[in-house]
Amino acid sequence: MADRELDPSDRPAKRQRVDGEVSMPDADATTNPGAQCLSQTLELVADGGARKDLEDQLAKEIRVSMDQFTSPEASGFVGVFKQRYHDFMVNETALDGTVWHLEEDAGFNAAEKKTQAETKTDVKAAVEEKESQVKEEVKEEAKPAEEPAPKPKDESKAIVAAEIAEPEVNRLKAIFGDDVTDAIIALDREVVHKPNRKAKDFGTVSSKSIDRADRSAAHQAVREIFQHRLATETEEGGIIKIVAGNPKVRRGNAPPPDSKGSSVGRRNNNKQNPAFKVNWNEVGGEQLHFTLYKENKDTMEIISFLCKALRVDDRKFGYAGTKDRRAVTVQRISATRISAPQMAELASRLFNCRIGNFEYKPKALSLGDLAGNEFTITLRDCHFPGEEGKSIEERVQDARSRLQKAVEHFESHGFINYFGLQRFGTYAVSTDTIGKHMLKGDMETAVDLIMTYSQEQLEAYDKQGDSLISDDDKKRAKALHIWKTEGNATRALDVLPSRFTAEKRVIAWLGQKDHRTKQLKHPNDFQGALMQLPRNLRLMYPHAYQSLVWNTVASERIKRHGLKVIPGDLVLVHEHKDKEANNAEPEALDEFDADGEPIIRPEGDNAAADPFERARPLTQDEAKSGRYTIFDVVLATPGYDVEYPANDIGRFYDEFMKDEQRGGGINPHDMRRKWRDISLSGSYRKLLARALSGGVGFDVKTYRDGSGSEQQLVPTDLDRLIEQGKGISLEEARKRNWVDRPDRNAKDGASSQPKAGVEPPKPAAPEPELAEEKLAVVLNFKLGSSTYATVALRELMKGGAQAFKPEFSR
């Protein structure tokens, strides 16, 4: 495979700035007020590594046309975000506006129930022992003639059964009422007295009609309290019949009757405990929805673990969107035909995450099933204009005043709804460049670009020393070098870390050999190699190109016309029925990609034959009417089934995309391709966005540098549960889990302990009370789906949101 020289504009996103630097733009405010704004923000950072890092970050943003602001006249400030993953909290917002929080810790609850069960067993044993002692004493002291008749063999069990704990009795009464509860307890007492009698020999107890929503609680209560001594059935009219359980089940010699043997156990993915079988209609649906709380973890990493533990395919799980890794995030997950007890049993085995808030629903979650996200962002080491020479108290007061003005501007003007940097990748070649070549039909170049690595990364692997380049990136470079120079797929795949899915599948396809001839089966099938990628991944590349075009057009729109509505601007038809004669509904957008972006699926040659327009240009009278604002204006991502603005901005699409250097020489009016996946129909995106209801909340705090920088400034959902005594920390959960996993305990424990005879190093940082006191800003706001928090921060801070860069990325 040939190595290709890359245009510098194709190198936007290095983890380590090794080549292809991008320079800052001209800061002339008359031609580019956005650039002038960025230059002023940069002045707040002293010369050195921090300034260079921020310059690099801003250069990357400019490379993807993020170079304008809605209110460049407002001053910005600088601060570091994601220094700790607790500094970036994300809570998913449901379509009905519910903000999801972790309100229960299933792992903690399961552990507590286990402890209670063990305690109950101990009490039962103590009661049995006491009864035995009493019988022995009576036997020894009584005269033979007065010796009482022998007690039933299982009388001690009857005593325990009759003494059901008061909370459990109250639980039954809340569901069945006093009379039915008394009858149930009497039936249980009789069953315990006569353990060998058949179930049909006992009577039955019938409840009054119970609402469907409460029936699952009734079944569960009887099952948990009486431990399968009693069974429940639902009869016509919502009546629940309580009967004696099968005698073999009561004695523990057979599985519960609702398990239907081991085959059902296998279908429920738990042969060891088939009692997890549930009636999905009774409980509310076959989809178990639960809240996932995670810290510094990928959503898919956790789902992958759950799939392995439950022995199911990942299609069993649904989610509305993936969440950041370096963050504390809360979201809802759905699992098909998995019971709450099954999931609770796994809860204690999860690392760096907790689950809870179980609820059965009829429908699974899918990408796009969210209104947005609520963000709580802590920015550290913040600096504002004019703070030189001021005390920390004065700086706090000044920061509050400036933040108030910045927030007012932000709430009234909103922000340009750019696609953020994460849309364009983090490696040597940007994803939009790969997408551009795919759309041009040059699949060989697209594959070659996916397999690009830097010489610095390869050299770092060979040196095997400390480096700012991560171990995974070094191995990736080495694996790709082996593939390109030796063509040895097996050896390359052995070195390549598993998380590099695209590279792994490309090598596996192109390196596949015929078993008989030992020749490569399809060495030049580059489209076939791209088709091996998971669909969301291969769609990412052309979608990134669309995003680059959108960002470029959005910036041009702001440069030329500012925030004024002009004739030819596009608005969505269905949002303005009260202003328009056409009341037709648009086609539903029911598919979303991994970033929550809508995917309009093409339907062959007739896809454009939609009888309703999704967006339309404004007339001159409408633009002047005042009925439309800049927040109504949309721009198209290029495709064959979209409208382009009927003004100079529409013509700019042609100018930019047809330019070979900038846009790849692609015709925006000819976006159909033979390969359906890259035959782009296009979509619409609001030009501006703003925070949802409630606006932006902020606070200014102080903290100490050095070891004090580890101070957590905002509590998480899990912290609140721990404070209420309803949860345990992730560290404590790991310790408890180590009891059953000595291999992990030994490995992790050894790495954290100093070697024998070696004095542990003394901390280099000063004590917190002697260290420099710094400012932190805490922001809280909600954003709609497919809107980037980093882009909102960019507007609020005028480019001063500096991503934390650790000293080592190992």
BAPA-531848 format. One line per 4 residues: their letters; for each residue x, y, z of C-alpha. Coordinates in steps of 0.2 Angstrom, whole numbers, padded with zeros to 4 digits. Layout:
N
a) X:Y:Z; ...
% end
This chain:
810
madr) 0000:0000:0000; 0008:0017:-0005; 0012:0030:0007; 0004:0047:0003
eldp) 0010:0065:0006; -0004:0074:0015; -0009:0091:0013; -0006:0101:0030
sdrp) -0024:0105:0031; -0028:0086:0033; -0018:0086:0049; -0029:0094:0062
akrq) -0029:0083:0077; -0013:0076:0084; -0012:0070:0102; 0006:0076:0101
rvdg) 0010:0091:0090; 0023:0082:0079; 0020:0089:0062; 0008:0099:0051
evsm) 0006:0114:0063; -0008:0126:0059; -0005:0144:0062; -0017:0156:0069
pdad) -0027:0168:0057; -0025:0186:0054; -0031:0196:0069; -0038:0211:0060
attn) -0054:0215:0068; -0061:0223:0052; -0059:0207:0042; -0061:0194:0055
pgaq) -0068:0199:0072; -0068:0181:0078; -0049:0180:0076; -0047:0197:0085
clsq) -0057:0189:0099; -0046:0174:0100; -0030:0184:0101; -0037:0194:0116
tlel) -0041:0178:0125; -0024:0171:0121; -0016:0186:0130; -0023:0180:0146
vadg) -0011:0165:0146; 0007:0168:0150; 0020:0162:0137; 0025:0144:0139
gark) 0018:0127:0137; 0000:0132:0142; 0000:0146:0129; 0007:0134:0116
dled) -0006:0121:0120; -0020:0133:0119; -0014:0140:0102; -0013:0122:0096
qlak) -0031:0119:0101; -0037:0135:0093; -0028:0131:0077; -0037:0115:0076
eirv) -0054:0124:0078; -0049:0136:0065; -0044:0122:0053; -0062:0115:0054
smdq) -0069:0133:0052; -0074:0137:0070; -0068:0155:0069; -0083:0166:0073
ftsp) -0093:0171:0088; -0111:0178:0090; -0105:0191:0102; -0086:0195:0099
easg) -0088:0211:0108; -0090:0202:0125; -0073:0198:0134; -0068:0180:0137
fvgv) -0058:0171:0151; -0047:0156:0151; -0049:0140:0161; -0044:0122:0161
fkqr) -0058:0109:0159; -0058:0090:0162; -0042:0092:0173; -0051:0078:0183
yhdf) -0066:0068:0176; -0076:0074:0191; -0075:0091:0183; -0086:0086:0168
mvne) -0103:0079:0173; -0116:0075:0161; -0134:0070:0165; -0145:0064:0151
tald) -0162:0072:0148; -0176:0062:0142; -0188:0067:0129; -0201:0072:0142
gtvw) -0188:0084:0150; -0184:0072:0165; -0165:0074:0170; -0159:0057:0174
hlee) -0150:0055:0191; -0143:0039:0200; -0156:0038:0214; -0152:0020:0220
dagf) -0137:0009:0220; -0142:-0008:0215; -0125:-0016:0219; -0126:-0008:0237
naae) -0144:-0013:0239; -0140:-0031:0233; -0126:-0032:0246; -0137:-0025:0260
kktq) -0151:-0038:0256; -0137:-0052:0256; -0132:-0046:0273; -0149:-0045:0279
aetk) -0153:-0063:0273; -0137:-0069:0282; -0143:-0061:0298; -0160:-0068:0296
tdvk) -0152:-0085:0293; -0142:-0083:0309; -0157:-0078:0319; -0167:-0093:0312
aave) -0153:-0104:0318; -0152:-0096:0335; -0171:-0099:0337; -0170:-0117:0332
ekes) -0155:-0119:0344; -0165:-0111:0358; -0180:-0122:0354; -0169:-0137:0354
qvke) -0162:-0132:0371; -0179:-0130:0378; -0185:-0147:0372; -0170:-0155:0380
evke) -0172:-0146:0397; -0191:-0151:0397; -0186:-0169:0392; -0173:-0170:0406
eakp) -0184:-0162:0420; -0201:-0169:0417; -0207:-0186:0424; -0209:-0200:0411
aeep) -0228:-0201:0415; -0230:-0182:0411; -0219:-0182:0396; -0228:-0172:0383
apkp) -0232:-0178:0366; -0219:-0176:0353; -0219:-0160:0343; -0220:-0159:0324
kdes) -0204:-0162:0316; -0204:-0145:0308; -0212:-0135:0322; -0196:-0123:0323
kaiv) -0199:-0119:0305; -0217:-0115:0309; -0212:-0103:0323; -0201:-0094:0311
aaei) -0214:-0093:0298; -0227:-0086:0310; -0215:-0073:0315; -0213:-0063:0299
aepe) -0205:-0047:0301; -0217:-0032:0304; -0210:-0022:0288; -0214:-0037:0277
vnrl) -0231:-0039:0285; -0234:-0021:0282; -0228:-0023:0264; -0241:-0037:0261
kaif) -0255:-0026:0269; -0251:-0012:0258; -0254:-0023:0243; -0267:-0035:0248
gddv) -0276:-0027:0263; -0277:-0034:0281; -0289:-0049:0279; -0280:-0056:0264
tdai) -0263:-0054:0272; -0269:-0063:0287; -0275:-0077:0276; -0259:-0078:0267
iald) -0249:-0079:0283; -0260:-0093:0289; -0258:-0103:0273; -0239:-0101:0275
revv) -0240:-0107:0292; -0250:-0122:0287; -0238:-0126:0273; -0223:-0125:0284
hkpn) -0231:-0137:0297; -0234:-0150:0283; -0219:-0149:0271; -0223:-0166:0263
rkak) -0241:-0163:0258; -0245:-0159:0240; -0250:-0142:0235; -0267:-0146:0230
dfgt) -0271:-0152:0248; -0270:-0134:0254; -0282:-0121:0252; -0280:-0105:0241
vssk) -0281:-0087:0245; -0288:-0075:0232; -0285:-0056:0233; -0297:-0042:0227
sidr) -0295:-0035:0209; -0277:-0027:0208; -0272:-0014:0196; -0260:-0020:0182
adrs) -0247:-0008:0188; -0247:-0015:0205; -0248:-0034:0201; -0229:-0036:0198
aahq) -0226:-0029:0215; -0238:-0042:0222; -0230:-0056:0214; -0213:-0050:0219
avre) -0218:-0048:0237; -0225:-0065:0239; -0210:-0073:0230; -0197:-0063:0241
ifqh) -0205:-0065:0258; -0211:-0083:0257; -0196:-0090:0247; -0206:-0101:0235
rlat) -0216:-0109:0249; -0231:-0100:0241; -0234:-0097:0223; -0245:-0084:0214
etee) -0256:-0084:0199; -0266:-0070:0190; -0284:-0074:0186; -0297:-0065:0176
ggii) -0301:-0048:0182; -0284:-0044:0190; -0287:-0056:0204; -0271:-0064:0211
kiva) -0273:-0082:0218; -0260:-0087:0231; -0257:-0106:0233; -0245:-0118:0241
gnpk) -0229:-0121:0231; -0223:-0137:0224; -0216:-0148:0239; -0200:-0152:0230
vrrg) -0197:-0133:0227; -0201:-0130:0246; -0188:-0142:0251; -0175:-0135:0239
napp) -0174:-0150:0228; -0180:-0143:0212; -0181:-0126:0203; -0196:-0115:0205
pdsk) -0211:-0120:0194; -0210:-0104:0183; -0193:-0108:0177; -0199:-0123:0166
gssv) -0182:-0132:0168; -0165:-0129:0162; -0169:-0124:0144; -0178:-0108:0151
grrn) -0163:-0105:0162; -0152:-0105:0147; -0164:-0093:0138; -0163:-0082:0153
nnkq) -0144:-0082:0152; -0143:-0089:0170; -0143:-0108:0171; -0138:-0107:0189
npaf) -0153:-0097:0195; -0168:-0099:0184; -0179:-0091:0196; -0175:-0075:0186
kvnw) -0189:-0080:0174; -0202:-0067:0174; -0219:-0063:0165; -0214:-0048:0155
nevg) -0232:-0043:0152; -0236:-0043:0171; -0221:-0032:0175; -0224:-0019:0162
geql) -0214:-0025:0147; -0199:-0035:0141; -0187:-0020:0141; -0178:-0017:0157
hftl) -0173:0002:0158; -0160:0006:0171; -0149:0021:0175; -0130:0019:0172
yken) -0118:0030:0182; -0100:0029:0176; -0084:0038:0180; -0070:0038:0167
kdtm) -0077:0024:0157; -0084:0022:0139; -0102:0017:0138; -0098:0003:0125
eiis) -0085:-0004:0137; -0098:-0006:0151; -0111:-0014:0139; -0098:-0026:0132
flck) -0094:-0032:0150; -0113:-0034:0153; -0115:-0044:0137; -0101:-0056:0141
alrv) -0107:-0058:0159; -0125:-0062:0153; -0119:-0071:0138; -0130:-0061:0126
ddrk) -0127:-0051:0110; -0124:-0032:0111; -0141:-0030:0101; -0149:-0034:0118
fgya) -0145:-0016:0124; -0151:0001:0119; -0146:0018:0123; -0150:0036:0117
gtkd) -0132:0041:0115; -0115:0038:0120; -0107:0049:0133; -0089:0056:0136
rrav) -0076:0044:0143; -0066:0057:0154; -0082:0063:0163; -0095:0058:0176
tvqr) -0110:0053:0166; -0128:0047:0170; -0139:0040:0156; -0153:0027:0153
isat) -0149:0010:0146; -0162:-0003:0140; -0160:-0022:0140; -0171:-0034:0131
risa) -0178:-0048:0141; -0166:-0046:0156; -0173:-0046:0173; -0169:-0033:0187
pqma) -0163:-0047:0198; -0151:-0053:0185; -0144:-0035:0182; -0143:-0032:0201
elas) -0133:-0048:0203; -0120:-0040:0191; -0120:-0023:0199; -0107:-0027:0212
rlfn) -0095:-0033:0199; -0095:-0017:0189; -0079:-0006:0190; -0080:0013:0190
crig) -0099:0013:0187; -0115:0009:0196; -0133:0005:0190; -0150:0007:0198
nfey) -0167:0014:0195; -0174:-0002:0187; -0191:0000:0177; -0199:-0012:0165
kpka) -0205:-0004:0148; -0212:-0011:0132; -0200:-0001:0121; -0181:-0001:0120
lslg) -0171:0014:0119; -0162:0019:0103; -0151:0033:0097; -0159:0050:0097
dlag) -0171:0046:0111; -0166:0061:0122; -0170:0079:0123; -0152:0083:0127
neft) -0140:0083:0142; -0138:0093:0158; -0119:0098:0160; -0111:0103:0177
itlr) -0093:0109:0171; -0079:0114:0183; -0066:0125:0175; -0050:0126:0185
dchf) -0036:0139:0186; -0047:0153:0178; -0040:0170:0173; -0050:0185:0168
pgee) -0045:0202:0160; -0038:0215:0172; -0034:0204:0187; -0016:0208:0188
gksi) -0012:0214:0206; -0028:0210:0214; -0031:0200:0229; -0040:0183:0228
eerv) -0056:0191:0236; -0055:0205:0223; -0053:0192:0209; -0068:0182:0215
qdar) -0079:0198:0215; -0073:0203:0198; -0075:0186:0191; -0093:0185:0196
srlq) -0096:0202:0188; -0089:0197:0172; -0097:0180:0172; -0114:0189:0174
kave) -0111:0199:0159; -0104:0184:0149; -0119:0174:0153; -0132:0187:0149
hfes) -0123:0189:0131; -0123:0170:0130; -0142:0168:0134; -0147:0182:0123
hgfi) -0136:0179:0108; -0134:0160:0109; -0119:0152:0100; -0115:0146:0083
nyfg) -0120:0128:0083; -0104:0121:0076; -0099:0103:0075; -0086:0101:0089
lqrf) -0068:0094:0087; -0073:0077:0092; -0083:0076:0076; -0066:0076:0066
gtya) -0056:0063:0075; -0040:0063:0086; -0027:0055:0075; -0015:0060:0061
vstd) -0028:0062:0048; -0045:0070:0051; -0061:0060:0048; -0068:0073:0036
tigk) -0053:0070:0024; -0056:0052:0023; -0074:0055:0020; -0070:0067:0006
hmlk) -0060:0054:-0003; -0074:0041:0000; -0087:0053:-0008; -0074:0056:-0023
gdme) -0074:0037:-0026; -0056:0036:-0021; -0057:0021:-0009; -0039:0017:-0010
tavd) -0034:0034:-0003; -0047:0033:0010; -0041:0017:0017; -0023:0023:0016
limt) -0027:0038:0026; -0036:0027:0039; -0019:0018:0041; -0008:0033:0043
ysqe) 0003:0035:0058; 0017:0047:0062; 0035:0043:0062; 0037:0050:0080
qlea) 0025:0037:0086; 0034:0023:0078; 0051:0029:0085; 0043:0031:0102
ydkq) 0038:0012:0101; 0056:0007:0096; 0064:0017:0110; 0052:0009:0123
gdsl) 0055:0024:0135; 0044:0037:0144; 0035:0048:0131; 0020:0059:0130
isdd) 0013:0047:0117; 0001:0034:0124; 0006:0016:0124; -0009:0012:0113
dkkr) -0004:0025:0100; 0014:0018:0099; 0007:0000:0097; -0005:0006:0083
akal) 0010:0015:0074; 0020:-0001:0075; 0006:-0012:0069; 0003:-0001:0054
hiwk) 0021:0000:0050; 0022:-0019:0050; 0007:-0020:0039; 0013:-0007:0026
tegn) 0031:-0014:0025; 0029:-0032:0027; 0011:-0036:0023; 0010:-0048:0037
atra) -0008:-0046:0043; -0006:-0059:0057; 0009:-0051:0065; 0001:-0033:0063
ldvl) -0015:-0039:0071; -0005:-0046:0086; 0002:-0029:0090; -0013:-0018:0086
psrf) -0023:-0014:0102; -0041:-0021:0100; -0049:-0004:0102; -0043:0001:0085
taek) -0058:-0006:0076; -0056:0002:0059; -0038:-0003:0057; -0041:-0020:0063
rvia) -0055:-0024:0051; -0046:-0016:0036; -0030:-0027:0039; -0040:-0043:0042
wlgq) -0050:-0040:0026; -0035:-0035:0015; -0024:-0048:0023; -0036:-0063:0021
kdhr) -0028:-0078:0012; -0035:-0092:0002; -0032:-0108:0012; -0026:-0118:-0003
tkql) -0016:-0106:-0013; -0010:-0095:0001; -0013:-0080:-0010; -0022:-0064:-0004
khpn) -0041:-0066:-0008; -0044:-0048:-0011; -0029:-0037:-0009; -0036:-0022:-0019
dfqg) -0054:-0022:-0013; -0053:-0006:-0004; -0072:-0003:-0004; -0074:-0021:0003
almq) -0062:-0017:0017; -0072:-0001:0022; -0088:-0011:0021; -0081:-0022:0035
lprn) -0081:-0008:0047; -0097:-0006:0059; -0110:0004:0050; -0109:0019:0062
lrlm) -0090:0019:0060; -0090:0019:0042; -0104:0032:0041; -0093:0043:0052
ypha) -0081:0048:0038; -0094:0055:0025; -0104:0063:0040; -0088:0072:0046
yqsl) -0086:0079:0028; -0104:0085:0029; -0099:0093:0046; -0084:0102:0039
vwnt) -0095:0109:0025; -0108:0115:0037; -0095:0123:0049; -0087:0132:0035
vase) -0104:0139:0028; -0110:0144:0045; -0094:0154:0048; -0096:0162:0031
rikr) -0115:0166:0035; -0110:0175:0051; -0096:0184:0043; -0106:0191:0029
hglk) -0123:0194:0037; -0121:0193:0056; -0136:0189:0066; -0149:0197:0054
vipg) -0162:0186:0045; -0160:0189:0026; -0171:0184:0011; -0167:0166:0006
dlvl) -0162:0160:0023; -0170:0142:0026; -0182:0138:0040; -0190:0121:0045
vheh) -0208:0120:0038; -0215:0110:0052; -0209:0123:0066; -0219:0137:0059
kdke) -0236:0131:0054; -0244:0146:0062; -0234:0157:0050; -0237:0147:0034
anna) -0251:0140:0024; -0243:0124:0021; -0247:0113:0037; -0240:0097:0030
epea) -0230:0086:0042; -0212:0083:0037; -0205:0065:0035; -0200:0058:0053
ldef) -0181:0058:0056; -0180:0041:0066; -0162:0036:0064; -0147:0044:0073
dadg) -0129:0041:0072; -0118:0039:0088; -0117:0058:0090; -0136:0060:0090
epii) -0136:0067:0073; -0151:0063:0062; -0148:0051:0047; -0161:0053:0033
rpeg) -0161:0036:0025; -0161:0037:0006; -0174:0026:-0003; -0167:0023:-0020
dnaa) -0171:0034:-0035; -0188:0039:-0027; -0180:0046:-0011; -0182:0064:-0017
adpf) -0200:0062:-0021; -0206:0068:-0004; -0222:0077:-0006; -0218:0089:0008
erar) -0203:0101:0009; -0193:0100:0025; -0186:0117:0024; -0189:0132:0013
pltq) -0181:0149:0009; -0189:0165:0016; -0196:0178:0005; -0190:0196:0006
deak) -0206:0201:0015; -0205:0187:0027; -0187:0191:0031; -0192:0209:0035
sgry) -0208:0204:0044; -0200:0201:0061; -0209:0184:0063; -0193:0175:0061
tifd) -0177:0176:0071; -0159:0170:0068; -0163:0155:0080; -0176:0149:0067
vvla) -0163:0149:0053; -0156:0132:0047; -0142:0127:0036; -0141:0111:0026
tpgy) -0128:0097:0028; -0125:0093:0009; -0135:0080:0001; -0147:0076:-0013
dvey) -0163:0078:-0004; -0161:0095:0004; -0163:0114:0000; -0149:0126:-0001
pand) -0151:0144:0004; -0158:0155:-0010; -0145:0168:-0008; -0126:0171:-0009
igrf) -0124:0158:0005; -0132:0145:-0006; -0120:0149:-0020; -0105:0148:-0007
ydef) -0109:0129:-0005; -0104:0127:-0023; -0089:0139:-0022; -0082:0129:-0007
mkde) -0086:0111:-0011; -0081:0112:-0029; -0064:0119:-0025; -0052:0105:-0026
qrgg) -0041:0111:-0012; -0054:0116:0000; -0069:0105:-0003; -0062:0091:-0013
ginp) -0070:0095:-0030; -0087:0088:-0025; -0104:0095:-0032; -0116:0099:-0018
hdmr) -0131:0095:-0031; -0124:0078:-0035; -0123:0068:-0019; -0130:0051:-0025
rkwr) -0117:0037:-0025; -0118:0019:-0031; -0113:0014:-0013; -0129:0017:-0003
disl) -0120:0020:0013; -0111:0036:0006; -0126:0041:-0004; -0130:0056:0006
sgsy) -0147:0064:0007; -0142:0077:0019; -0151:0085:0034; -0154:0102:0042
rkll) -0146:0110:0058; -0150:0126:0067; -0137:0139:0063; -0138:0145:0082
aral) -0141:0136:0098; -0143:0141:0116; -0146:0134:0133; -0162:0126:0136
sggv) -0175:0131:0150; -0166:0138:0165; -0152:0147:0156; -0134:0146:0163
gfdv) -0130:0145:0182; -0113:0149:0188; -0102:0150:0204; -0085:0155:0207
ktyr) -0074:0145:0220; -0057:0145:0226; -0045:0130:0229; -0027:0127:0233
dgsg) -0015:0121:0220; -0003:0107:0222; -0010:0092:0231; -0025:0102:0234
seqq) -0029:0102:0215; -0036:0085:0218; -0050:0093:0228; -0067:0089:0221
lvpt) -0078:0105:0220; -0095:0098:0215; -0103:0082:0223; -0108:0068:0211
dldr) -0125:0058:0211; -0115:0044:0219; -0108:0056:0232; -0126:0061:0237
lieq) -0131:0043:0239; -0116:0039:0250; -0120:0054:0261; -0138:0047:0263
gkgi) -0131:0030:0268; -0138:0022:0251; -0122:0019:0242; -0104:0015:0243
slee) -0089:0023:0234; -0081:0016:0219; -0065:0013:0229; -0075:0003:0243
arkr) -0084:-0007:0229; -0068:-0012:0222; -0061:-0018:0239; -0077:-0028:0242
nwvd) -0076:-0035:0225; -0057:-0040:0227; -0063:-0053:0240; -0070:-0064:0225
rpdr) -0056:-0059:0213; -0039:-0062:0222; -0030:-0060:0205; -0035:-0042:0203
nakd) -0032:-0039:0221; -0014:-0045:0220; -0011:-0035:0204; -0018:-0019:0209
gass) -0013:-0020:0227; 0005:-0024:0223; 0006:-0009:0211; 0000:0003:0225
qpka) 0012:-0004:0239; 0030:0002:0241; 0043:-0011:0239; 0051:-0018:0254
gvep) 0066:-0008:0261; 0063:0006:0249; 0057:0023:0257; 0042:0030:0248
pkpa) 0046:0046:0238; 0041:0062:0247; 0028:0073:0239; 0035:0086:0228
apep) 0020:0097:0229; 0018:0110:0243; 0005:0107:0257; -0012:0114:0252
elae) -0012:0128:0265; 0004:0134:0258; 0000:0132:0240; -0006:0146:0228
ekla) -0025:0149:0229; -0033:0148:0212; -0050:0152:0205; -0063:0139:0198
vvln) -0079:0142:0189; -0093:0130:0190; -0106:0131:0176; -0122:0122:0175
fklg) -0133:0122:0159; -0144:0111:0148; -0141:0108:0129; -0152:0100:0116
ssty) -0146:0084:0108; -0133:0085:0095; -0126:0101:0102; -0109:0101:0109
atva) -0105:0107:0127; -0087:0112:0121; -0094:0123:0108; -0105:0132:0120
lrel) -0090:0134:0132; -0080:0141:0117; -0093:0155:0115; -0095:0159:0133
mkgg) -0076:0160:0136; -0071:0166:0118; -0060:0151:0115; -0052:0151:0132
aqaf) -0059:0133:0137; -0042:0124:0137; -0043:0105:0137; -0032:0097:0151
kpef) -0016:0089:0144; -0009:0076:0156; 0010:0075:0158; 0009:0057:0153
sr) -0004:0048:0143; 0001:0030:0147
% end
